[in-house]
Amino acid sequence: MDRRLFLVSGLFAASLSLSGARAAWAAPAPAASALTAPQMRFLSAFCDTIIPATDTPGALAAGVPAFIDRIAVRASDEAQIAALRTSIDGLERVLDTAAGRPFAAAPAPVRHTVLAQVDAASMLGRKDCRVPATSADDADGATYRLLKAITVWSFYTSEAGGSQDLRFELVPGGYAPDIELAADWRNYCNETVLGQ
């Protein structure tokens, strides 16, 4: 892992706990933003593609892009924010190239196809999921994997993810090893539901 990605990973490490998530969701939005407006547009398209709205809210409705930015502002220094911006710009170049246009402006089916291809290659550790450009690009998919993990974690620590996409019951009852599942059954959330 290169130094830039190490800094980005460290930026989120302090927040990847239940108490850290609870505090970040509850905190008011900071006055400053870690990411530029174009980076927020890209991040919004990325998060929306990872967790789109279905019969339950998606990442955008849950406020995931703003939450990621809030974590970056509250848990980082200037070097970490610079590393995050560089990493996001590199990933955006990779996805723009794969989409044949700006990823953030591409239709949802194109974005989904691009991320499916990048995901498959990235998870296999292959480097052919990208077009080589500069050393700042996401050469091994590490930025993609980190941003995907942060997106999913952020969504499932939100109220929408923890209590609408998943089912939440504070005490779900006794152990029943063999139960019939209704057609509308959802998995149980294993975290405390967090207010936003």
C-alpha positions in Angstrom: 0.0 0.0 0.0 1.5 3.4 -1.0 1.8 6.3 1.4 -1.1 8.2 -0.1 -3.5 5.3 0.4 -2.1 4.6 3.9 -3.0 8.2 4.8 -6.5 7.8 3.3 -7.0 4.6 5.2 -5.9 6.2 8.4 -8.3 9.0 7.9 -11.2 6.7 8.3 -9.8 4.2 10.8 -10.8 6.3 13.8 -14.4 6.5 12.5 -14.9 2.9 11.7 -16.5 2.0 15.0 -20.0 2.1 16.3 -19.3 5.0 18.6 -17.5 6.9 15.9 -20.3 6.4 13.4 -22.9 7.5 16.0 -21.0 10.7 16.7 -20.4 11.5 13.1 -24.1 10.9 12.0 -25.3 13.0 15.0 -22.8 15.9 14.4 -23.9 18.9 12.5 -22.4 19.4 9.0 -19.0 21.2 9.3 -18.7 24.6 7.6 -15.8 23.4 5.5 -15.8 20.5 3.0 -12.9 18.1 2.5 -13.9 17.5 -1.1 -14.4 19.9 -4.0 -17.8 20.3 -5.7 -16.7 18.1 -8.7 -15.4 15.5 -6.3 -18.7 15.5 -4.4 -20.5 15.0 -7.7 -18.3 12.0 -8.5 -18.7 10.6 -5.0 -22.4 11.0 -5.2 -22.6 9.1 -8.5 -20.2 6.4 -7.1 -22.3 5.9 -3.9 -25.5 5.9 -5.8 -24.2 3.2 -8.1 -22.9 1.1 -5.2 -26.2 1.4 -3.2 -29.0 2.7 -5.5 -32.5 3.3 -4.2 -34.9 0.4 -4.6 -37.9 -0.2 -2.4 -35.8 1.2 0.3 -33.7 4.4 0.3 -30.3 4.2 -1.3 -27.0 5.9 -0.4 -28.0 9.3 -1.7 -31.2 9.4 0.4 -29.2 8.3 3.4 -26.8 11.1 2.9 -23.7 8.9 2.5 -21.6 11.3 0.3 -22.0 14.1 2.8 -21.3 11.7 5.7 -18.1 10.6 4.1 -17.1 14.2 3.6 -18.0 15.0 7.2 -15.8 12.1 8.5 -12.9 13.4 6.3 -13.3 17.0 7.8 -13.5 15.8 11.4 -11.0 13.0 11.5 -8.2 14.2 9.2 -5.4 16.7 8.8 -4.4 18.6 5.7 -2.1 15.8 4.5 -4.9 13.2 4.8 -7.4 15.4 3.0 -4.9 16.0 0.2 -4.3 12.2 -0.1 -8.1 11.6 -0.2 -8.5 14.2 -2.9 -5.7 12.7 -5.0 -7.1 9.1 -4.5 -10.6 10.2 -5.5 -9.2 12.0 -8.6 -7.3 9.0 -9.6 -10.2 6.7 -9.2 -12.4 9.1 -11.1 -9.9 9.1 -14.1 -10.1 5.3 -14.1 -13.9 5.2 -14.1 -14.2 8.0 -16.7 -11.9 6.1 -19.0 -13.8 2.9 -18.5 -17.2 4.7 -19.1 -15.9 6.5 -22.1 -17.2 9.8 -20.6 -17.3 11.4 -17.2 -18.5 8.7 -14.8 -20.6 11.1 -12.8 -22.6 12.1 -16.0 -23.0 8.6 -17.3 -26.5 6.9 -17.1 -27.0 4.6 -14.2 -26.8 1.4 -16.4 -23.4 2.5 -17.7 -22.1 3.3 -14.3 -23.3 -0.1 -13.0 -21.6 -1.9 -15.9 -18.3 0.0 -15.3 -18.3 -0.7 -11.5 -19.2 -4.3 -12.0 -16.1 -4.7 -14.3 -13.8 -2.8 -12.0 -15.1 -4.6 -9.0 -14.5 -8.0 -10.5 -11.0 -7.1 -11.6 -10.2 -5.3 -8.3 -11.4 -8.1 -6.1 -9.3 -10.6 -8.0 -6.2 -8.4 -7.6 -5.9 -7.9 -11.3 -4.5 -4.7 -12.8 -6.2 -4.8 -16.2 -9.4 -3.2 -14.9 -7.9 0.2 -15.7 -6.2 2.1 -18.4 -2.7 3.1 -17.3 -2.3 6.9 -16.9 -0.3 8.2 -14.0 1.0 6.9 -10.8 -1.8 8.7 -9.0 -4.4 6.4 -10.6 -5.8 3.5 -8.8 -3.3 1.0 -10.0 -4.4 -2.0 -8.0 -7.9 -1.1 -7.2 -7.1 -0.3 -3.5 -8.8 3.1 -3.6 -11.9 1.5 -5.2 -12.1 -1.2 -2.5 -11.6 1.3 0.3 -14.2 3.8 -1.1 -16.7 0.9 -1.7 -16.2 -0.3 1.9 -16.6 3.2 3.3 -19.8 3.6 1.2 -21.3 0.4 2.5 -20.3 0.9 6.1 -21.6 4.5 6.0 -25.0 3.4 4.6 -25.5 0.6 7.1 -24.7 2.8 10.0 -27.3 5.3 8.8 -30.9 5.2 10.0 -32.1 4.2 6.5 -29.6 1.4 6.2 -29.9 0.1 9.7 -33.7 0.2 10.1 -35.2 0.3 6.6 -32.9 -1.8 4.4 -32.3 -4.1 7.3 -34.8 -5.0 9.9 -34.1 -3.7 13.4 -35.4 -5.1 16.6 -33.7 -4.2 19.8 -34.4 -7.7 21.2 -35.3 -9.9 18.3 -36.4 -12.8 20.4 -35.2 -16.3 21.1 -33.2 -18.6 18.9 -35.2 -20.5 16.3 -33.0 -22.6 14.0 -35.7 -23.4 11.5 -38.2 -20.7 10.6 -40.1 -19.9 7.5 -39.2 -16.6 5.8 -41.9 -14.4 4.4 -41.4 -12.9 0.9 -40.7 -9.5 2.4 -38.2 -10.8 5.0 -35.1 -8.7 5.5 -31.9 -9.5 7.3 -31.4 -8.1 10.9 -29.1 -5.2 11.6 -26.4 -6.2 14.0 -25.7 -2.5 15.0 -27.6 -0.1 17.1 -29.7 2.1 14.8 -28.1 5.5 14.5 -29.9 8.8 14.2 -28.8 11.3 11.6 
